[in-house]
Amino acid sequence: MFNLGTGELVLIFLILLLLFGGKRLPGIARGFANSLREFRGALDDTKEEIKKSEKSEN
């Protein structure tokens, strides 16, 4: 998806750790994961609606 290697991920993690601190980072990561899950669910729902509308047009 983003084509990030291990080195880039470690660097991003260290920057986030410096910016937000160790205590807040798990909560931020959890919130990000929940948001990403909701976004993917909405995207899947939209894809299904498009497929249904294409089938009904044919």
N, CA, C, O and CB atoms as a CASP TS submission, in Angstrom:
PFRMAT TS
TARGET T0000
AUTHOR 0000-0000-0000
METHOD Language model
MODEL 1
PARENT N/A
ATOM      1  N   MET     1       0.828  -1.187   0.000  1.00  0.00           N
ATOM      2  CA  MET     1       0.000   0.000   0.000  1.00  0.00           C
ATOM      3  C   MET     1       0.872   1.249   0.000  1.00  0.00           C
ATOM      4  O   MET     1       0.805   2.054  -0.929  1.00  0.00           O
ATOM      5  CB  MET     1      -0.942  -0.001   1.205  1.00  0.00           C
ATOM      6  N   PHE     2       1.686   1.412   1.034  1.00  0.00           N
ATOM      7  CA  PHE     2       2.554   2.581   1.109  1.00  0.00           C
ATOM      8  C   PHE     2       3.992   2.247   0.753  1.00  0.00           C
ATOM      9  O   PHE     2       4.819   3.141   0.574  1.00  0.00           O
ATOM     10  CB  PHE     2       2.497   3.183   2.492  1.00  0.00           C
ATOM     11  N   ASN     3       4.291   0.941   0.648  1.00  0.00           N
ATOM     12  CA  ASN     3       5.625   0.482   0.268  1.00  0.00           C
ATOM     13  C   ASN     3       6.702   1.010   1.218  1.00  0.00           C
ATOM     14  O   ASN     3       7.708   1.568   0.781  1.00  0.00           O
ATOM     15  CB  ASN     3       5.938   0.912  -1.159  1.00  0.00           C
ATOM     16  N   LEU     4       6.477   0.827   2.522  1.00  0.00           N
ATOM     17  CA  LEU     4       7.438   1.255   3.536  1.00  0.00           C
ATOM     18  C   LEU     4       8.242   0.056   4.016  1.00  0.00           C
ATOM     19  O   LEU     4       7.689  -1.018   4.251  1.00  0.00           O
ATOM     20  CB  LEU     4       6.721   1.940   4.725  1.00  0.00           C
ATOM     21  N   GLY     5       9.528   0.242   4.157  1.00  0.00           N
ATOM     22  CA  GLY     5      10.394  -0.800   4.673  1.00  0.00           C
ATOM     23  C   GLY     5      10.498  -0.728   6.186  1.00  0.00           C
ATOM     24  O   GLY     5       9.903   0.142   6.822  1.00  0.00           O
ATOM     25  N   THR     6      11.251  -1.640   6.746  1.00  0.00           N
ATOM     26  CA  THR     6      11.420  -1.701   8.193  1.00  0.00           C
ATOM     27  C   THR     6      12.099  -0.451   8.732  1.00  0.00           C
ATOM     28  O   THR     6      11.701   0.070   9.774  1.00  0.00           O
ATOM     29  CB  THR     6      12.221  -2.932   8.576  1.00  0.00           C
ATOM     30  N   GLY     7      13.104   0.029   8.042  1.00  0.00           N
ATOM     31  CA  GLY     7      13.816   1.229   8.488  1.00  0.00           C
ATOM     32  C   GLY     7      12.918   2.448   8.549  1.00  0.00           C
ATOM     33  O   GLY     7      12.990   3.234   9.494  1.00  0.00           O
ATOM     34  N   GLU     8      12.068   2.606   7.540  1.00  0.00           N
ATOM     35  CA  GLU     8      11.151   3.740   7.528  1.00  0.00           C
ATOM     36  C   GLU     8      10.134   3.647   8.656  1.00  0.00           C
ATOM     37  O   GLU     8       9.813   4.650   9.294  1.00  0.00           O
ATOM     38  CB  GLU     8      10.435   3.824   6.191  1.00  0.00           C
ATOM     39  N   LEU     9       9.622   2.429   8.902  1.00  0.00           N
ATOM     40  CA  LEU     9       8.647   2.251   9.978  1.00  0.00           C
ATOM     41  C   LEU     9       9.259   2.542  11.344  1.00  0.00           C
ATOM     42  O   LEU     9       8.612   3.150  12.196  1.00  0.00           O
ATOM     43  CB  LEU     9       8.087   0.833   9.952  1.00  0.00           C
ATOM     44  N   VAL    10      10.487   2.118  11.554  1.00  0.00           N
ATOM     45  CA  VAL    10      11.173   2.395  12.820  1.00  0.00           C
ATOM     46  C   VAL    10      11.371   3.895  12.990  1.00  0.00           C
ATOM     47  O   VAL    10      11.165   4.425  14.082  1.00  0.00           O
ATOM     48  CB  VAL    10      12.536   1.664  12.880  1.00  0.00           C
ATOM     49  N   LEU    11      11.762   4.576  11.938  1.00  0.00           N
ATOM     50  CA  LEU    11      11.953   6.023  11.995  1.00  0.00           C
ATOM     51  C   LEU    11      10.643   6.740  12.312  1.00  0.00           C
ATOM     52  O   LEU    11      10.621   7.657  13.134  1.00  0.00           O
ATOM     53  CB  LEU    11      12.525   6.537  10.670  1.00  0.00           C
ATOM     54  N   ILE    12       9.562   6.334  11.673  1.00  0.00           N
ATOM     55  CA  ILE    12       8.254   6.935  11.958  1.00  0.00           C
ATOM     56  C   ILE    12       7.869   6.687  13.407  1.00  0.00           C
ATOM     57  O   ILE    12       7.378   7.594  14.079  1.00  0.00           O
ATOM     58  CB  ILE    12       7.170   6.369  11.012  1.00  0.00           C
ATOM     59  N   PHE    13       8.086   5.468  13.899  1.00  0.00           N
ATOM     60  CA  PHE    13       7.763   5.151  15.285  1.00  0.00           C
ATOM     61  C   PHE    13       8.563   6.017  16.253  1.00  0.00           C
ATOM     62  O   PHE    13       8.012   6.516  17.234  1.00  0.00           O
ATOM     63  CB  PHE    13       8.025   3.674  15.565  1.00  0.00           C
ATOM     64  N   LEU    14       9.839   6.197  15.991  1.00  0.00           N
ATOM     65  CA  LEU    14      10.674   7.018  16.874  1.00  0.00           C
ATOM     66  C   LEU    14      10.228   8.478  16.871  1.00  0.00           C
ATOM     67  O   LEU    14      10.215   9.124  17.918  1.00  0.00           O
ATOM     68  CB  LEU    14      12.142   6.924  16.454  1.00  0.00           C
ATOM     69  N   ILE    15       9.868   8.993  15.717  1.00  0.00           N
ATOM     70  CA  ILE    15       9.378  10.374  15.646  1.00  0.00           C
ATOM     71  C   ILE    15       8.077  10.513  16.429  1.00  0.00           C
ATOM     72  O   ILE    15       7.899  11.479  17.171  1.00  0.00           O
ATOM     73  CB  ILE    15       9.168  10.806  14.175  1.00  0.00           C
ATOM     74  N   LEU    16       7.169   9.555  16.267  1.00  0.00           N
ATOM     75  CA  LEU    16       5.914   9.598  17.019  1.00  0.00           C
ATOM     76  C   LEU    16       6.159   9.487  18.515  1.00  0.00           C
ATOM     77  O   LEU    16       5.493  10.148  19.311  1.00  0.00           O
ATOM     78  CB  LEU    16       4.982   8.480  16.562  1.00  0.00           C
ATOM     79  N   LEU    17       7.104   8.660  18.890  1.00  0.00           N
ATOM     80  CA  LEU    17       7.442   8.506  20.301  1.00  0.00           C
ATOM     81  C   LEU    17       7.968   9.812  20.879  1.00  0.00           C
ATOM     82  O   LEU    17       7.627  10.176  22.004  1.00  0.00           O
ATOM     83  CB  LEU    17       8.475   7.394  20.486  1.00  0.00           C
ATOM     84  N   LEU    18       8.790  10.513  20.123  1.00  0.00           N
ATOM     85  CA  LEU    18       9.310  11.802  20.580  1.00  0.00           C
ATOM     86  C   LEU    18       8.215  12.861  20.654  1.00  0.00           C
ATOM     87  O   LEU    18       8.194  13.671  21.581  1.00  0.00           O
ATOM     88  CB  LEU    18      10.424  12.275  19.655  1.00  0.00           C
ATOM     89  N   LEU    19       7.317  12.855  19.692  1.00  0.00           N
ATOM     90  CA  LEU    19       6.265  13.874  19.655  1.00  0.00           C
ATOM     91  C   LEU    19       5.212  13.673  20.741  1.00  0.00           C
ATOM     92  O   LEU    19       4.812  14.631  21.402  1.00  0.00           O
ATOM     93  CB  LEU    19       5.597  13.874  18.300  1.00  0.00           C
ATOM     94  N   PHE    20       4.764  12.438  20.925  1.00  0.00           N
ATOM     95  CA  PHE    20       3.627  12.196  21.804  1.00  0.00           C
ATOM     96  C   PHE    20       3.985  11.549  23.134  1.00  0.00           C
ATOM     97  O   PHE    20       3.171  11.569  24.057  1.00  0.00           O
ATOM     98  CB  PHE    20       2.643  11.343  21.105  1.00  0.00           C
ATOM     99  N   GLY    21       5.145  10.993  23.258  1.00  0.00           N
ATOM    100  CA  GLY    21       5.528  10.337  24.504  1.00  0.00           C
ATOM    101  C   GLY    21       5.029   8.906  24.558  1.00  0.00           C
ATOM    102  O   GLY    21       4.110   8.520  23.835  1.00  0.00           O
ATOM    103  N   GLY    22       5.643   8.141  25.416  1.00  0.00           N
ATOM    104  CA  GLY    22       5.328   6.720  25.519  1.00  0.00           C
ATOM    105  C   GLY    22       3.965   6.413  26.094  1.00  0.00           C
ATOM    106  O   GLY    22       3.371   5.390  25.754  1.00  0.00           O
ATOM    107  N   LYS    23       3.453   7.276  26.959  1.00  0.00           N
ATOM    108  CA  LYS    23       2.172   7.001  27.606  1.00  0.00           C
ATOM    109  C   LYS    23       0.987   7.228  26.672  1.00  0.00           C
ATOM    110  O   LYS    23      -0.009   6.509  26.756  1.00  0.00           O
ATOM    111  CB  LYS    23       2.020   7.867  28.839  1.00  0.00           C
ATOM    112  N   ARG    24       1.080   8.198  25.798  1.00  0.00           N
ATOM    113  CA  ARG    24      -0.041   8.522  24.916  1.00  0.00           C
ATOM    114  C   ARG    24      -0.027   7.733  23.617  1.00  0.00           C
ATOM    115  O   ARG    24      -1.056   7.633  22.949  1.00  0.00           O
ATOM    116  CB  ARG    24      -0.034   9.988  24.605  1.00  0.00           C
ATOM    117  N   LEU    25       1.104   7.175  23.250  1.00  0.00           N
ATOM    118  CA  LEU    25       1.239   6.507  21.959  1.00  0.00           C
ATOM    119  C   LEU    25       0.300   5.307  21.783  1.00  0.00           C
ATOM    120  O   LEU    25      -0.286   5.181  20.708  1.00  0.00           O
ATOM    121  CB  LEU    25       2.659   6.055  21.780  1.00  0.00           C
ATOM    122  N   PRO    26       0.118   4.422  22.766  1.00  0.00           N
ATOM    123  CA  PRO    26      -0.817   3.301  22.565  1.00  0.00           C
ATOM    124  C   PRO    26      -2.251   3.756  22.302  1.00  0.00           C
ATOM    125  O   PRO    26      -2.948   3.167  21.477  1.00  0.00           O
ATOM    126  CB  PRO    26      -0.798   2.393  23.778  1.00  0.00           C
ATOM    127  N   GLY    27      -2.688   4.790  22.992  1.00  0.00           N
ATOM    128  CA  GLY    27      -4.038   5.306  22.759  1.00  0.00           C
ATOM    129  C   GLY    27      -4.193   5.904  21.377  1.00  0.00           C
ATOM    130  O   GLY    27      -5.227   5.735  20.731  1.00  0.00           O
ATOM    131  N   ILE    28      -3.171   6.600  20.926  1.00  0.00           N
ATOM    132  CA  ILE    28      -3.201   7.190  19.589  1.00  0.00           C
ATOM    133  C   ILE    28      -3.219   6.087  18.535  1.00  0.00           C
ATOM    134  O   ILE    28      -3.968   6.169  17.561  1.00  0.00           O
ATOM    135  CB  ILE    28      -1.987   8.127  19.375  1.00  0.00           C
ATOM    136  N   ALA    29      -2.403   5.064  18.723  1.00  0.00           N
ATOM    137  CA  ALA    29      -2.366   3.947  17.773  1.00  0.00           C
ATOM    138  C   ALA    29      -3.702   3.217  17.743  1.00  0.00           C
ATOM    139  O   ALA    29      -4.171   2.819  16.676  1.00  0.00           O
ATOM    140  CB  ALA    29      -1.237   2.968  18.134  1.00  0.00           C
ATOM    141  N   ARG    30      -4.315   3.039  18.905  1.00  0.00           N
ATOM    142  CA  ARG    30      -5.609   2.375  18.979  1.00  0.00           C
ATOM    143  C   ARG    30      -6.677   3.192  18.251  1.00  0.00           C
ATOM    144  O   ARG    30      -7.494   2.640  17.514  1.00  0.00           O
ATOM    145  CB  ARG    30      -6.014   2.152  20.444  1.00  0.00           C
ATOM    146  N   GLY    31      -6.665   4.494  18.460  1.00  0.00           N
ATOM    147  CA  GLY    31      -7.615   5.363  17.774  1.00  0.00           C
ATOM    148  C   GLY    31      -7.417   5.348  16.268  1.00  0.00           C
ATOM    149  O   GLY    31      -8.386   5.335  15.510  1.00  0.00           O
ATOM    150  N   PHE    32      -6.161   5.351  15.834  1.00  0.00           N
ATOM    151  CA  PHE    32      -5.868   5.287  14.408  1.00  0.00           C
ATOM    152  C   PHE    32      -6.359   3.970  13.814  1.00  0.00           C
ATOM    153  O   PHE    32      -6.932   3.953  12.725  1.00  0.00           O
ATOM    154  CB  PHE    32      -4.363   5.452  14.162  1.00  0.00           C
ATOM    155  N   ALA    33      -6.136   2.871  14.525  1.00  0.00           N
ATOM    156  CA  ALA    33      -6.571   1.561  14.033  1.00  0.00           C
ATOM    157  C   ALA    33      -8.091   1.499  13.928  1.00  0.00           C
ATOM    158  O   ALA    33      -8.623   0.957  12.960  1.00  0.00           O
ATOM    159  CB  ALA    33      -6.057   0.440  14.955  1.00  0.00           C
ATOM    160  N   ASN    34      -8.789   2.046  14.910  1.00  0.00           N
ATOM    161  CA  ASN    34     -10.250   2.068  14.860  1.00  0.00           C
ATOM    162  C   ASN    34     -10.749   2.910  13.693  1.00  0.00           C
ATOM    163  O   ASN    34     -11.693   2.524  13.003  1.00  0.00           O
ATOM    164  CB  ASN    34     -10.820   2.604  16.173  1.00  0.00           C
ATOM    165  N   SER    35     -10.128   4.041  13.477  1.00  0.00           N
ATOM    166  CA  SER    35     -10.519   4.902  12.358  1.00  0.00           C
ATOM    167  C   SER    35     -10.277   4.209  11.027  1.00  0.00           C
ATOM    168  O   SER    35     -11.109   4.280  10.123  1.00  0.00           O
ATOM    169  CB  SER    35      -9.752   6.226  12.405  1.00  0.00           C
ATOM    170  N   LEU    36      -9.146   3.544  10.911  1.00  0.00           N
ATOM    171  CA  LEU    36      -8.828   2.822   9.684  1.00  0.00           C
ATOM    172  C   LEU    36      -9.822   1.690   9.447  1.00  0.00           C
ATOM    173  O   LEU    36     -10.231   1.455   8.311  1.00  0.00           O
ATOM    174  CB  LEU    36      -7.401   2.269   9.742  1.00  0.00           C
ATOM    175  N   ARG    37     -10.211   0.993  10.502  1.00  0.00           N
ATOM    176  CA  ARG    37     -11.181  -0.092  10.393  1.00  0.00           C
ATOM    177  C   ARG    37     -12.532   0.447   9.925  1.00  0.00           C
ATOM    178  O   ARG    37     -13.175  -0.158   9.067  1.00  0.00           O
ATOM    179  CB  ARG    37     -11.331  -0.822  11.743  1.00  0.00           C
ATOM    180  N   GLU    38     -12.967   1.578  10.480  1.00  0.00           N
ATOM    181  CA  GLU    38     -14.228   2.188  10.065  1.00  0.00           C
ATOM    182  C   GLU    38     -14.167   2.638   8.609  1.00  0.00           C
ATOM    183  O   GLU    38     -15.132   2.470   7.863  1.00  0.00           O
ATOM    184  CB  GLU    38     -14.568   3.374  10.968  1.00  0.00           C
ATOM    185  N   PHE    39     -13.043   3.207   8.209  1.00  0.00           N
ATOM    186  CA  PHE    39     -12.883   3.661   6.830  1.00  0.00           C
ATOM    187  C   PHE    39     -12.962   2.492   5.863  1.00  0.00           C
ATOM    188  O   PHE    39     -13.627   2.578   4.830  1.00  0.00           O
ATOM    189  CB  PHE    39     -11.554   4.398   6.659  1.00  0.00           C
ATOM    190  N   ARG    40     -12.288   1.401   6.195  1.00  0.00           N
ATOM    191  CA  ARG    40     -12.320   0.227   5.319  1.00  0.00           C
ATOM    192  C   ARG    40     -13.725  -0.358   5.248  1.00  0.00           C
ATOM    193  O   ARG    40     -14.161  -0.798   4.184  1.00  0.00           O
ATOM    194  CB  ARG    40     -11.329  -0.839   5.810  1.00  0.00           C
ATOM    195  N   GLY    41     -14.434  -0.366   6.368  1.00  0.00           N
ATOM    196  CA  GLY    41     -15.810  -0.856   6.364  1.00  0.00           C
ATOM    197  C   GLY    41     -16.705  -0.003   5.476  1.00  0.00           C
ATOM    198  O   GLY    41     -17.522  -0.528   4.720  1.00  0.00           O
ATOM    199  N   ALA    42     -16.548   1.312   5.571  1.00  0.00           N
ATOM    200  CA  ALA    42     -17.335   2.208   4.723  1.00  0.00           C
ATOM    201  C   ALA    42     -16.973   2.023   3.259  1.00  0.00           C
ATOM    202  O   ALA    42     -17.844   2.077   2.391  1.00  0.00           O
ATOM    203  CB  ALA    42     -17.124   3.668   5.139  1.00  0.00           C
ATOM    204  N   LEU    43     -15.705   1.808   2.980  1.00  0.00           N
ATOM    205  CA  LEU    43     -15.262   1.581   1.603  1.00  0.00           C
ATOM    206  C   LEU    43     -15.860   0.288   1.055  1.00  0.00           C
ATOM    207  O   LEU    43     -16.303   0.249  -0.093  1.00  0.00           O
ATOM    208  CB  LEU    43     -13.722   1.531   1.531  1.00  0.00           C
ATOM    209  N   ASP    44     -15.876  -0.767   1.864  1.00  0.00           N
ATOM    210  CA  ASP    44     -16.476  -2.032   1.439  1.00  0.00           C
ATOM    211  C   ASP    44     -17.970  -1.871   1.190  1.00  0.00           C
ATOM    212  O   ASP    44     -18.497  -2.410   0.217  1.00  0.00           O
ATOM    213  CB  ASP    44     -16.232  -3.120   2.489  1.00  0.00           C
ATOM    214  N   ASP    45     -18.658  -1.133   2.064  1.00  0.00           N
ATOM    215  CA  ASP    45     -20.085  -0.885   1.878  1.00  0.00           C
ATOM    216  C   ASP    45     -20.344  -0.135   0.579  1.00  0.00           C
ATOM    217  O   ASP    45     -21.289  -0.451  -0.144  1.00  0.00           O
ATOM    218  CB  ASP    45     -20.649  -0.098   3.060  1.00  0.00           C
ATOM    219  N   THR    46     -19.520   0.844   0.284  1.00  0.00           N
ATOM    220  CA  THR    46     -19.668   1.614  -0.949  1.00  0.00           C
ATOM    221  C   THR    46     -19.450   0.731  -2.169  1.00  0.00           C
ATOM    222  O   THR    46     -20.181   0.839  -3.154  1.00  0.00           O
ATOM    223  CB  THR    46     -18.688   2.790  -0.968  1.00  0.00           C
ATOM    224  N   LYS    47     -18.453  -0.137  -2.110  1.00  0.00           N
ATOM    225  CA  LYS    47     -18.202  -1.055  -3.224  1.00  0.00           C
ATOM    226  C   LYS    47     -19.396  -1.976  -3.453  1.00  0.00           C
ATOM    227  O   LYS    47     -19.780  -2.226  -4.595  1.00  0.00           O
ATOM    228  CB  LYS    47     -16.937  -1.887  -2.961  1.00  0.00           C
ATOM    229  N   GLU    48     -19.982  -2.478  -2.370  1.00  0.00           N
ATOM    230  CA  GLU    48     -21.147  -3.355  -2.482  1.00  0.00           C
ATOM    231  C   GLU    48     -22.329  -2.611  -3.099  1.00  0.00           C
ATOM    232  O   GLU    48     -23.040  -3.169  -3.935  1.00  0.00           O
ATOM    233  CB  GLU    48     -21.534  -3.914  -1.104  1.00  0.00           C
ATOM    234  N   GLU    49     -22.544  -1.372  -2.701  1.00  0.00           N
ATOM    235  CA  GLU    49     -23.634  -0.579  -3.266  1.00  0.00           C
ATOM    236  C   GLU    49     -23.435  -0.356  -4.759  1.00  0.00           C
ATOM    237  O   GLU    49     -24.393  -0.406  -5.530  1.00  0.00           O
ATOM    238  CB  GLU    49     -23.745   0.765  -2.545  1.00  0.00           C
ATOM    239  N   ILE    50     -22.206  -0.113  -5.166  1.00  0.00           N
ATOM    240  CA  ILE    50     -21.911   0.082  -6.589  1.00  0.00           C
ATOM    241  C   ILE    50     -22.178  -1.205  -7.360  1.00  0.00           C
ATOM    242  O   ILE    50     -22.752  -1.169  -8.449  1.00  0.00           O
ATOM    243  CB  ILE    50     -20.444   0.534  -6.789  1.00  0.00           C
ATOM    244  N   LYS    51     -21.765  -2.340  -6.805  1.00  0.00           N
ATOM    245  CA  LYS    51     -22.007  -3.621  -7.471  1.00  0.00           C
ATOM    246  C   LYS    51     -23.499  -3.898  -7.600  1.00  0.00           C
ATOM    247  O   LYS    51     -23.957  -4.369  -8.641  1.00  0.00           O
ATOM    248  CB  LYS    51     -21.327  -4.759  -6.705  1.00  0.00           C
ATOM    249  N   LYS    52     -24.262  -3.608  -6.542  1.00  0.00           N
ATOM    250  CA  LYS    52     -25.707  -3.823  -6.581  1.00  0.00           C
ATOM    251  C   LYS    52     -26.363  -2.937  -7.625  1.00  0.00           C
ATOM    252  O   LYS    52     -27.251  -3.385  -8.350  1.00  0.00           O
ATOM    253  CB  LYS    52     -26.325  -3.561  -5.210  1.00  0.00           C
ATOM    254  N   SER    53     -25.936  -1.684  -7.707  1.00  0.00           N
ATOM    255  CA  SER    53     -26.544  -0.776  -8.681  1.00  0.00           C
ATOM    256  C   SER    53     -26.176  -1.173 -10.107  1.00  0.00           C
ATOM    257  O   SER    53     -26.983  -1.002 -11.021  1.00  0.00           O
ATOM    258  CB  SER    53     -26.110   0.668  -8.409  1.00  0.00           C
ATOM    259  N   GLU    54     -24.972  -1.699 -10.309  1.00  0.00           N
ATOM    260  CA  GLU    54     -24.580  -2.166 -11.638  1.00  0.00           C
ATOM    261  C   GLU    54     -25.386  -3.392 -12.048  1.00  0.00           C
ATOM    262  O   GLU    54     -25.760  -3.525 -13.213  1.00  0.00           O
ATOM    263  CB  GLU    54     -23.085  -2.487 -11.673  1.00  0.00           C
ATOM    264  N   LYS    55     -25.657  -4.291 -11.097  1.00  0.00           N
ATOM    265  CA  LYS    55     -26.448  -5.480 -11.401  1.00  0.00           C
ATOM    266  C   LYS    55     -27.886  -5.106 -11.722  1.00  0.00           C
ATOM    267  O   LYS    55     -28.494  -5.699 -12.614  1.00  0.00           O
ATOM    268  CB  LYS    55     -26.408  -6.464 -10.231  1.00  0.00           C
ATOM    269  N   SER    56     -28.436  -4.135 -11.012  1.00  0.00           N
ATOM    270  CA  SER    56     -29.823  -3.748 -11.246  1.00  0.00           C
ATOM    271  C   SER    56     -29.991  -3.007 -12.568  1.00  0.00           C
ATOM    272  O   SER    56     -31.079  -3.017 -13.144  1.00  0.00           O
ATOM    273  CB  SER    56     -30.325  -2.883 -10.102  1.00  0.00           C
ATOM    274  N   GLU    57     -28.938  -2.368 -13.056  1.00  0.00           N
ATOM    275  CA  GLU    57     -29.006  -1.666 -14.335  1.00  0.00           C
ATOM    276  C   GLU    57     -29.004  -2.642 -15.502  1.00  0.00           C
ATOM    277  O   GLU    57     -29.555  -2.344 -16.562  1.00  0.00           O
ATOM    278  CB  GLU    57     -27.840  -0.692 -14.467  1.00  0.00           C
ATOM    279  N   ASN    58     -28.391  -3.803 -15.316  1.00  0.00           N
ATOM    280  CA  ASN    58     -28.299  -4.795 -16.402  1.00  0.00           C
ATOM    281  C   ASN    58     -29.507  -5.637 -16.422  1.00  0.00           C
ATOM    282  O   ASN    58     -29.623  -6.530 -17.260  1.00  0.00           O
ATOM    283  CB  ASN    58     -27.072  -5.669 -16.266  1.00  0.00           C
TER
END
